[in-house]
């Protein structure tokens, strides 16, 4: 007899910290890495899963709780509700059948954080070599948080940061240390 499937667990069980900015781990979220280039049906496939258009270089398209981010010339990160990943993969497979592509569920391999508040950019300035004064709405940056690979974008008065799940505790430590009262820039 098989065991019942348990609910997904985020990397840090929704850890949060309140300093001069609020740091929250916001998983679990569904995330799909989609690799494809020059595929005719790519726009339609992404729209069917996320409701967004295909983003151009260094951009993220967001619609409600779904998004599609440009990660490289042939790679996109699709974000959607966790329970819908299997259905989304099936839609992508059908829409891109016969075309050269790769779609992989990376939901459990990533951690995702929100950095919010008036001084949210100050938290990230200490960790990432990004000019936050020039970071435009809808711009996705692949960079690092200290020495860890990360992707980040401004959204809803704060920032969203995605990293590998294996370094989630380290990144949470970096973010909370950076948001300590008295350490403002």
N, C-alpha and C positions, 0 to 999 in steps of 0.2 A: 504494500500500500504506500502510495507516495505521500510525502509531507506537504502540508499546505504552503503555498508560496507566501513568504512574509513580505511586509511592506518594505520598500527601499529605504536605505539608511544613508544619509549624507555623510560626507567625510568626517565632519566634526559635530554631528547631531545638532546643527543649528546654533553653534556657538556664536556669542555676540560680546561686544565690548563697548562701553560708553566712555569716551574721553572727550577731547575737543571736537571729535567727529565720532560718528557711530559706525562700528564695524560689525557686519553680520554675514555669516555663512548662509546662503539662501538655497542650497540644494535640498533634496535632489531635483534636478531638472533633466529633461531629456536632451541629449546632445548627439548629433550625428555628424561625422566627418564625411563630406561628400567630395570625392576627387573626380573631376571631369573637365575637359577643355575641348572646345569646338564641337560640342554635342548640341544638335539642333533643338532637342526637346528639353534642354536644361532649364530654361526660363519657366516653362510650364510645370515641370516637375517640382521645382522649388516653390512656385506659387501654390501648387496643390498641397504641399506639406506645411508651409509657413504662412501663406497668404501674402507674402511679400514678393517684390521683384528681386531679381538677381542683383546683388550689390556690385558696384564698380570698385576698382582698386582702393584699398584701405578704408572701406565704408562698411557700415552695418545698417541693414534695413530692419525696422522693428514694427510689429503690428500686434498690440496687446501682449499676450504672454508667449509670442513666437517671434523669432528673429532669424535672419540669415546674415552671416558675417563673412567678408572676404578675408581669407587667411593667406593665400598665395595665388599665383596665376592660374592654378588648377585645383585649388582647395577652398571649400566653404565650410563654415560651421553653422549647422542648423540647430536652433534651440526651440524646444517645444515642451509641453507637459510630459512628464516622465511616463505616465501610463500609455501614451500615444506613440511611443517609439516604434514598436513592432508594426503597427498599422502604417506609419510613415515610411518605414523601410520597404514594406510591400508596395506602397504607392510609387516610391522611387524606382523599384525594380520593374514595375509594370511600365511606367512612363519612359524609362531609359532602356528598356529591353532591346538587345541587339546593338546597343551603343557602348563604347568603351568608357566605363566608369567604375567607381568603387564607393559604396555607401556602407559605413560601419557605425554601429552603436558605440559611442564612447562615453555614455552617460556616467557609468561607474568608474571611469578612468580620470574624471575631471572633478575639480572643486570650483565653486563659484561664490564670489563674495560681493557685497555691496558696501561701499564707503560713502557715507552720507553726512550732510551738514554743511554749514557755511565754509568750513575749513577742510573739506574733504580733499581738495586738490593738494593742500599742504601735507597731508599724510603721504600721498603718492609721490610728491616732489622729492621727498627724502629717499625714495626707493627706486625710482624709475627715471632714466634719462630722456624724459619727454618734456617738451615745452607746453605745459598745460595752459598757458595763456593763448596759445595758438591752436589748441585742440578743438576742432569744430564739432558742432552737434552732428551726430551720425558718423563720425570718424572713428575707425577701429585701429588701434595701434598694437602691433605685436612688438613686445619689448621684453623687459625683465623687471622683476621686483627683487631688488638686491641681485643675487646671482641665479634666480629662478626664472625660467621662461614663463611669460604671461601674455595674455591679450587683455586689453582694457578699452573701455569707451565711456563717454559721458552719457548719462541717462537719468531723467526725472530728478534733476537737482543734485545728483551724486555721480558715482562711478561704479561700473560693474567690472570685476576682474575675474578672469578664468585662468586656472593653473592646473597642473597635474595633481591628482588626488594624493599621490605619494608624498607630496611636499605641502599638503594643506595645513598641517600643524605648524610647520615652519613659517609659511606665509601668514597665517593668523598671528603668530608671534611677532613677525615683522610689522604687520599692520597695527596691532595693538600697541607695540612699543612706540611706533611712530606717532600714534594718536594720544600718547600720554599727556595729560595737562602739564603745562610748563615747558613742553618741547616744541611749541609752535614756532614756525619760521619767523 
